[in-house]
Amino acid sequence: MNDSICLPIKRLDPEVELPCYAYSGDAGLDLRANEAVTLAPFERKLISTGLAVAIPEGYAGFLQPRSGMALKRGLSLANTPGLIDAHYRGELKVLAINLDAKEPIHIAKGERIAQLVIQKVPTVTLMEVEELDQTDRGSGGFGSSGV
């Protein structure tokens, strides 16, 4: 089954390259920096993409780090995943962070810096109860399944 949706997208800068999938079947559309940026070790910056989208009702966008950039250069997102709600129409910006303790990261304008994943999200109706159902895990949290 191949579900697809139409994602209206607007170039805020006419020269910006539209996001695309690197490979057929990929989940994330590669987003590019619309400005040159240098991040010092452990520095955070909001990086412009020059794009805005109209995510359909019932969906949300999630900004994710690019694994190659994380491994090779220490680039990640400070709020990973970054959430883009369906009603947001402003510019997509990437809250990047340099996790390398020693080297700055130089990002060129047009360089791929993050991925945009669009996912279906349900509307949740809360139902307050006195007790929750019992499960094998129960209230076991961090580390409860062992090493």
Phi, psi and chi 1 to 4 in degrees:
 res  aa     phi    psi   chi1   chi2   chi3   chi4
   1 MET       -  129.5  179.5  170.1   80.1      -
   2 ASN  -121.8   92.2 -176.6   10.6      -      -
   3 ASP   -75.5  140.0  -68.3  -29.1      -      -
   4 SER  -141.4  153.1   66.7      -      -      -
   5 ILE  -132.0  161.0   62.8  167.3      -      -
   6 CYS   -94.6  127.2  179.2      -      -      -
   7 LEU  -113.6  101.5 -178.1   66.1      -      -
   8 PRO   -62.1  133.3  -23.3   34.7      -      -
   9 ILE  -135.7  141.7 -171.7  163.7      -      -
  10 LYS  -123.9  130.0  179.5  179.0  178.6  179.8
  11 ARG   -80.6  119.8  -68.2 -178.5 -146.2 -124.7
  12 LEU   -84.6  -20.3  -56.7  175.1      -      -
  13 ASP  -123.5  120.1  174.5  -14.2      -      -
  14 PRO   -62.6  -16.4   16.9  -24.6      -      -
  15 GLU   -91.9   -9.8  -64.7  179.9    9.8      -
  16 VAL   -68.6  141.8   72.1      -      -      -
  17 GLU   -81.8  135.2 -168.8  173.1  -30.6      -
  18 LEU   -68.3  147.6  -69.7  179.0      -      -
  19 PRO   -61.5  152.8  -14.5   24.0      -      -
  20 CYS  -151.8  164.2   63.3      -      -      -
  21 TYR   -82.8  137.3  -64.2  106.3      -      -
  22 ALA   -70.4  -37.9      -      -      -      -
  23 TYR  -135.8  151.5  -62.4  100.1      -      -
  24 SER   -58.6  133.3  176.3      -      -      -
  25 GLY    89.9   -5.3      -      -      -      -
  26 ASP   -63.7  152.8  -79.9   -1.7      -      -
  27 ALA   -88.9  -30.4      -      -      -      -
  28 GLY  -108.0  135.7      -      -      -      -
  29 LEU   -87.1  127.3  -68.1  153.3      -      -
  30 ASP   -71.8  127.4  -73.6  -24.8      -      -
  31 LEU  -102.6  145.3  -67.9  174.5      -      -
  32 ARG  -115.5  151.5  -63.2  174.2 -177.1  -87.5
  33 ALA   -70.2  137.2      -      -      -      -
  34 ASN  -102.8   20.4 -164.2   39.0      -      -
  35 GLU  -159.8  154.6   58.6 -174.1  -42.7      -
  36 ALA   -83.4  134.8      -      -      -      -
  37 VAL  -140.5  144.1  173.6      -      -      -
  38 THR  -120.1  126.6  -62.7      -      -      -
  39 LEU  -108.1  119.3  -67.8  166.3      -      -
  40 ALA   -70.3  164.1      -      -      -      -
  41 PRO   -51.9  130.3  -30.5   38.5      -      -
  42 PHE    65.5   10.5  -57.9  117.7      -      -
  43 GLU   -82.9  146.9 -176.5  178.6   11.8      -
  44 ARG  -113.7  142.8  -61.6  178.9  -54.0  -86.7
  45 LYS  -147.8  146.8  -79.6 -168.6 -179.8  170.5
  46 LEU   -89.3  118.8 -158.6   54.9      -      -
  47 ILE  -107.9  128.0  -58.2  174.4      -      -
  48 SER   -70.5  143.9  169.6      -      -      -
  49 THR  -108.9  -15.3   66.9      -      -      -
  50 GLY    73.0   19.0      -      -      -      -
  51 LEU  -130.8  151.7  -60.5  167.0      -      -
  52 ALA  -134.6  148.6      -      -      -      -
  53 VAL  -131.0  160.8  -65.2      -      -      -
  54 ALA  -119.1   88.9      -      -      -      -
  55 ILE   -71.7  130.2  -62.9  170.8      -      -
  56 PRO   -63.6  150.6  -17.7   28.3      -      -
  57 GLU   -53.6  138.5 -171.9   74.9   30.2      -
  58 GLY    90.3   -0.3      -      -      -      -
  59 TYR  -127.5  165.4  -69.6   82.5      -      -
  60 ALA  -144.2  156.3      -      -      -      -
  61 GLY  -104.1  141.6      -      -      -      -
  62 PHE  -126.1  121.9  -62.6   90.4      -      -
  63 LEU   -87.5  128.6  -66.4  175.8      -      -
  64 GLN  -125.4  151.4  -52.1  -86.8   -6.7      -
  65 PRO   -67.4  157.4  -13.1   24.1      -      -
  66 ARG   -90.4  126.2  -66.5 -170.1   62.8 -118.5
  67 SER   -61.2  -39.4   57.0      -      -      -
  68 GLY   -63.9  -41.1      -      -      -      -
  69 MET   -66.8  -36.1  -69.3  -73.8  -83.0      -
  70 ALA   -66.5  -45.4      -      -      -      -
  71 LEU   -69.9  -49.2  174.9   64.7      -      -
  72 LYS   -77.9  -33.4  -64.3  172.9 -174.2  166.6
  73 ARG  -127.4   -7.6  -65.3  166.3   64.7 -170.9
  74 GLY    82.7   15.1      -      -      -      -
  75 LEU   -82.9  127.8 -177.4   67.4      -      -
  76 SER  -139.3 -174.5 -169.1      -      -      -
  77 LEU  -111.8  133.7  -55.4 -174.6      -      -
  78 ALA   -68.3  -24.8      -      -      -      -
  79 ASN  -121.7   44.0   63.3  -32.3      -      -
  80 THR   -72.8  132.6 -172.3      -      -      -
  81 PRO   -79.8  144.8   30.8  -33.3      -      -
  82 GLY   -77.5  132.0      -      -      -      -
  83 LEU   -98.9  130.3  172.2   63.1      -      -
  84 ILE  -117.6  112.7  -56.2  158.8      -      -
  85 ASP   -75.2  158.2  -71.0  -49.5      -      -
  86 ALA   -61.2  -28.5      -      -      -      -
  87 HIS   -91.4   -2.8  -64.0  124.2      -      -
  88 TYR   -75.6  131.6  177.6   68.7      -      -
  89 ARG  -125.0   10.1  -65.5  -62.8 -177.9  -94.3
  90 GLY   -82.8 -177.1      -      -      -      -
  91 GLU   -66.2  138.3 -177.8  178.2    9.8      -
  92 LEU   -74.2  124.9  -63.1  179.2      -      -
  93 LYS  -127.5  149.2  -66.0 -171.2  178.1 -175.5
  94 VAL  -111.0  121.7  174.6      -      -      -
  95 LEU   -88.2   87.6 -177.0   51.1      -      -
  96 ALA   -86.2  151.8      -      -      -      -
  97 ILE  -139.7  140.7 -175.0  168.0      -      -
  98 ASN   -93.9  111.0  177.7   -1.6      -      -
  99 LEU   -92.1    2.6  -64.1  177.5      -      -
 100 ASP   -78.9  128.5 -170.7  -66.4      -      -
 101 ALA   -75.2  -16.8      -      -      -      -
 102 LYS  -121.6  -34.9  -62.1  176.6 -176.5  160.2
 103 GLU  -107.4  137.1  -63.5  -64.6  -37.0      -
 104 PRO   -71.4  158.5   22.5  -28.0      -      -
 105 ILE  -112.2  124.4  -63.4  174.2      -      -
 106 HIS  -100.9  122.5  -54.9  -73.6      -      -
 107 ILE  -112.7  123.7  -62.5  169.9      -      -
 108 ALA   -86.5  150.5      -      -      -      -
 109 LYS   -59.1  130.8 -177.7  175.4  179.2  175.6
 110 GLY    94.0   -7.3      -      -      -      -
 111 GLU   -76.3  141.3 -171.1  169.0   -0.5      -
 112 ARG   -71.6  125.0  -64.8  178.4  -60.1  158.2
 113 ILE  -123.8  -18.0   56.2  169.1      -      -
 114 ALA  -159.7  174.5      -      -      -      -
 115 GLN  -124.2  142.9  -61.2  178.9   83.7      -
 116 LEU  -107.4  120.3  172.2   62.4      -      -
 117 VAL  -113.1  126.7  177.4      -      -      -
 118 ILE  -101.6  126.6  -55.7  -65.3      -      -
 119 GLN  -131.7  147.9  -68.3 -178.1  -65.8      -
 120 LYS   -72.6  134.0 -169.3  164.8 -174.5   59.6
 121 VAL  -130.9  131.8  -68.6      -      -      -
 122 PRO   -78.7  156.7   29.7  -34.1      -      -
 123 THR   -85.7  129.7  -61.6      -      -      -
 124 VAL  -101.4  132.7  174.7      -      -      -
 125 THR  -106.2  121.2  -58.7      -      -      -
 126 LEU   -77.4  141.2  -60.8  179.1      -      -
 127 MET  -130.9  101.7  179.6  179.3   68.2      -
 128 GLU   -71.3  134.3 -171.9  172.1    8.8      -
 129 VAL  -132.6  163.2  -62.8      -      -      -
 130 GLU   -77.8  -36.2  -66.7  -67.2  -36.8      -
 131 GLU  -138.1  148.9  -64.5  -69.4  -32.3      -
 132 LEU   -95.4  158.1  -61.4  175.6      -      -
 133 ASP   -65.9  157.0   63.9  -41.3      -      -
 134 GLN   -89.1  142.5  -61.5  -64.3  -45.7      -
 135 THR  -133.5  167.9   65.1      -      -      -
 136 ASP   -60.1  -37.6  -69.9  -16.3      -      -
 137 ARG   -76.7  -37.0 -177.7  175.5 -177.5  167.0
 138 GLY    63.0 -132.2      -      -      -      -
 139 SER   -96.1   11.1   61.9      -      -      -
 140 GLY   -60.9  124.2      -      -      -      -
 141 GLY  -110.8 -132.0      -      -      -      -
 142 PHE   -52.5  122.6  -63.9   98.4      -      -
 143 GLY    79.0    5.1      -      -      -      -
 144 SER   -68.8  -19.8   66.4      -      -      -
 145 SER   -92.9    2.0   63.3      -      -      -
 146 GLY    92.8 -173.7      -      -      -      -
 147 VAL   -88.6      -  178.8      -      -      -
